[in-house]
Amino acid sequence: MKILSVGTDGSDGDTNAAGAYLDGDLYFKSITDDQARSSVDGTVLVEKDAQLTSSDQLINNLILSDKARADSKPNLIINADDVKCTHGNTVGQLDEEQLFYLKTRGLSEVIAKILLTQSFAASIVNMIPFDAVRKDLEDTLIRKLEVDID
């Protein structure tokens, strides 16, 4: 399961993902701006009889303002013996060195931030097999971040 969440203007977003007898991954990316808040409870429950379960879980949060917030809880509950499960979580802001590098190459700060934010989301957006849907999501991301690139 791949999830991309974008929040602005004080919006709240809660995501809960749970599964038993799982053979797959949970990959969640959150972009929060303004006073938005993202909350993810990524509990993976492996029941006693779910032997040979394989599951990877990764939650990445990008914070674009000082008032935005991202709460994440990657959680594994494993009741079986023969499983392979991993989990992780990151929370961070745009890298100032990457912004500086792009600005030294002639990009404005706004365009550099757009590029880095789109790059953060790209690993999920690019997996969409339909060009029109992928383009619509990219346009929505720019609109949600209230960016004027004209």
Helices and strands as residue ranges (DSSP letters): E 2-7, E 12-16, E 23-32, E 37-46, E 54-63, E 69-78, E 84-92, H 96-104, H 109-125, H 131-144
